[in-house]
Amino acid sequence: MKGIDRFERAVRYLRKEVNEEIPAQQILLLITVSQQEGITQHALGEALGMLGGSVSRNVRSLAQWAERSKDGNLVQKGAGL
């Protein structure tokens, strides 16, 4: 059960540092990317059984990007990973 204990610590860390309500799908995506650095979104979808749109949405929410607010200022979005 050591593996489960490590997984629990990792989930607790991600919830503390990234998002307290991070979905399991995003946790699985992060684990897969950490194990296969440089994996494409297409390959992620195949590995995880996710559709392309789901992969893209999850990657975007974990990444970092900027959007213009209504007043024209740049606002940082995403988890910054």
matplotlib code that plots the C-alpha trace (Angstrom):
import matplotlib.pyplot as plt

x = [0.0, 3.0, 2.0, -1.4, 0.1, 2.4, -0.6, -2.6, 0.3, 0.5, -3.2, -3.1, -0.2, -1.9, -5.1, -3.1, -0.8, -2.9, -6.6, -8.4, -11.0, -8.7, -10.5, -9.2, -9.0, -6.4, -4.5, -4.2, -3.2, -0.4, 0.8, 1.0, 2.8, 5.3, 6.0, 6.2, 7.7, 7.1, 4.0, 1.6, -2.0, -3.1, -1.0, -2.4, -5.9, -5.1, -3.3, -6.1, -9.1, -10.0, -11.4, -9.2, -11.5, -11.3, -7.5, -7.2, -9.5, -7.6, -4.2, -5.4, -6.7, -3.4, -1.3, -0.9, -2.1, -3.2, -6.6, -7.7, -10.3, -13.2, -11.2, -8.3, -5.8, -4.1, -5.2, -3.3, -5.4, -4.8, -2.8, 0.6, 1.9]
y = [0.0, 2.3, 3.3, 4.4, 6.4, 8.2, 8.8, 10.2, 12.6, 13.7, 14.4, 16.3, 18.3, 19.1, 20.2, 22.5, 23.9, 23.9, 23.7, 22.3, 20.8, 19.5, 16.8, 13.2, 13.5, 16.4, 14.5, 11.5, 13.8, 15.3, 11.9, 10.7, 13.8, 13.6, 10.0, 10.7, 14.1, 15.6, 13.4, 15.0, 15.8, 13.2, 10.6, 11.7, 11.2, 7.7, 6.8, 8.0, 7.2, 10.8, 12.7, 15.5, 18.3, 16.9, 16.7, 20.2, 21.7, 19.9, 20.9, 24.5, 24.6, 23.3, 25.6, 29.4, 32.0, 35.6, 37.1, 40.6, 41.6, 43.9, 46.9, 45.9, 44.6, 41.3, 38.7, 35.5, 32.4, 28.7, 26.8, 27.8, 24.3]
z = [0.0, -0.1, -3.7, -2.5, 0.3, -2.1, -4.4, -1.6, -0.7, -4.3, -4.5, -1.3, -2.6, -5.9, -4.1, -1.9, -4.5, -7.7, -7.0, -4.0, -6.3, -9.1, -11.0, -11.1, -14.9, -14.5, -11.9, -14.2, -17.0, -14.9, -13.8, -17.4, -18.6, -15.8, -16.8, -20.5, -20.9, -24.3, -25.0, -27.5, -26.7, -29.3, -27.5, -24.1, -25.4, -26.7, -23.4, -21.2, -23.4, -23.6, -26.6, -28.1, -26.8, -23.3, -23.4, -24.8, -22.1, -19.3, -20.6, -21.0, -17.5, -16.1, -18.3, -18.0, -20.5, -20.5, -21.5, -21.7, -19.2, -20.1, -19.1, -21.4, -18.8, -19.2, -16.6, -16.0, -16.2, -15.6, -13.0, -14.3, -14.8]

ax = plt.figure().add_subplot(projection="3d")
ax.plot(x, y, z, "-o")
ax.set_aspect("equal")
plt.show()
